[in-house]
């Protein structure tokens, strides 16, 4: 995959082509946010390869997305295996060829999934909240520091930080 880098701050800067490998990710959680946002975005991005989906539920539902697909159908649509838990994914050996994990599962599972992904030395993109208890938050903070020392990223998505209202609030 080629990436064309152009600096908008320097309009006369030379354009540079950089060879990039495809980033391989596992998606943890197949609920409405995953099906409505992550999976379609991953499919459209030529720089990303979805390796697997991890979700214990065969069928999920949401009042926000009435077109929820069962995990078996998602496996067929995205041509990836579905695992019932992260430990099963780790045992499959696919983790060896995986760069990162997107965690968009039930809030109460974010902490344990994040710790397992960190133990596997994966980049982590986690939906908020990072966890639902303080002890897990401390453990995740420590795991993020270890990941950073290995050149890995641990990121918690707070997309509301960039709304007009949040940007305006920063001025005060």
C-alpha positions in Angstrom: 0.0 0.0 0.0 1.3 3.4 -0.8 0.7 6.5 1.3 1.2 9.9 -0.2 2.4 12.4 2.4 1.7 16.0 1.9 2.3 18.7 4.4 -0.6 21.2 4.4 1.5 23.5 6.6 4.1 23.7 3.9 2.2 24.0 0.6 5.5 23.9 -1.5 6.9 20.8 0.3 7.9 17.9 -1.8 5.4 15.0 -2.0 6.9 11.8 -0.7 5.7 8.2 -1.3 6.2 5.8 1.6 5.7 2.0 1.4 3.4 0.8 4.2 2.5 -2.7 5.2 -1.1 -3.5 5.9 -2.0 -3.2 9.6 -3.6 -6.4 10.9 -6.2 -6.0 13.6 -8.6 -8.1 15.7 -11.9 -6.6 16.6 -13.1 -7.4 20.1 -16.9 -6.9 20.3 -19.4 -7.2 17.5 -22.2 -5.0 18.9 -23.7 -1.9 17.4 -20.7 0.4 17.5 -18.5 -2.4 15.9 -21.1 -3.2 13.2 -22.2 0.4 12.6 -18.7 2.0 12.6 -15.6 -0.2 13.0 -16.3 -3.0 10.6 -17.4 -0.8 7.7 -14.5 1.5 8.2 -12.0 -1.4 8.4 -13.4 -2.8 5.2 -13.1 0.6 3.4 -9.5 1.1 4.5 -7.0 -0.5 2.2 -4.2 -0.2 4.8 -6.0 -2.4 7.3 -6.7 -6.2 7.3 -9.2 -7.6 9.7 -7.8 -10.8 11.1 -10.6 -12.0 13.4 -13.6 -11.0 15.5 -13.9 -11.9 19.1 -17.4 -11.9 20.7 -19.0 -14.4 23.1 -22.5 -13.6 21.8 -23.8 -15.5 18.8 -26.4 -12.7 18.3 -26.3 -9.1 19.4 -29.0 -6.5 19.4 -29.2 -2.7 19.7 -31.9 -0.2 19.8 -29.6 2.1 17.8 -28.9 -0.4 15.0 -31.8 -2.5 13.9 -29.8 -4.3 11.3 -27.5 -6.2 13.6 -25.9 -9.4 12.1 -25.2 -12.6 14.0 -21.5 -13.3 14.5 -21.6 -16.2 12.0 -22.9 -13.9 9.3 -20.2 -11.4 10.2 -17.6 -14.1 9.7 -18.9 -14.8 6.3 -19.3 -11.1 5.3 -15.7 -10.2 6.4 -14.2 -13.6 5.7 -12.6 -13.9 9.1 -12.9 -16.4 12.0 -15.0 -15.5 15.0 -13.8 -16.5 18.5 -15.9 -16.6 21.6 -13.2 -15.2 23.8 -9.8 -13.6 23.5 -8.0 -16.6 25.0 -9.3 -18.7 22.2 -8.0 -16.1 19.7 -4.6 -16.3 21.4 -4.5 -20.1 21.2 -5.4 -20.0 17.5 -1.9 -18.6 16.6 -3.4 -15.7 14.6 -2.1 -13.3 17.2 1.4 -13.9 15.8 0.4 -12.1 12.7 -1.7 -9.4 14.4 -0.6 -5.9 15.0 -3.4 -4.5 17.1 -6.7 -4.9 18.8 -9.8 -2.7 18.6 -11.8 -3.1 21.8 -15.5 -2.1 21.4 -17.1 -4.8 23.6 -19.3 -4.4 26.6 -17.9 -1.8 29.0 -17.3 -4.3 31.8 -15.0 -6.4 29.5 -12.8 -3.5 28.3 -10.3 -3.9 31.2 -9.8 -7.7 30.9 -9.6 -7.5 27.1 -7.2 -4.6 27.2 -4.9 -6.5 29.6 -4.9 -9.6 27.5 -4.1 -7.6 24.4 -1.3 -5.8 26.2 0.1 -9.1 27.4 0.1 -10.1 23.7 2.1 -6.9 22.9 -0.6 -5.5 20.6 -1.3 -1.9 19.8 -4.7 -1.1 21.4 -7.5 1.2 20.4 -10.2 1.0 23.0 -13.6 2.6 23.1 -14.4 4.5 26.2 -14.7 3.9 29.1 -11.3 2.3 29.5 -12.7 0.2 32.4 -15.4 0.3 34.9 -13.2 0.0 38.1 -10.2 1.7 39.5 -8.0 -1.3 40.0 -8.3 -2.3 36.4 -7.6 1.3 35.4 -4.3 1.2 37.4 -3.4 -2.2 35.7 -4.2 -0.8 32.3 -2.1 2.3 33.0 0.8 0.2 33.9 0.3 -2.1 30.8 0.2 1.0 28.6 3.5 2.2 30.0 5.0 -1.2 29.1 3.5 -1.1 25.6 4.9 2.3 25.1 8.4 1.1 26.0 8.0 -1.5 23.2 7.0 1.1 20.7 3.3 0.2 20.9 0.3 2.5 21.3 -2.6 2.3 23.8 -5.3 4.7 22.9 -8.7 5.3 24.5 -11.2 6.8 22.0 -12.8 10.0 23.3 -14.2 11.2 20.0 -16.3 13.8 21.7 -13.1 15.7 22.5 -13.1 17.1 19.0 -16.7 18.3 18.7 -17.3 22.0 18.3 -18.5 22.3 21.9 -15.4 20.6 23.3 -13.0 22.6 21.2 -14.8 25.8 22.3 -14.6 24.8 26.0 -10.9 24.5 25.7 -10.7 28.2 25.0 -11.8 29.0 28.6 
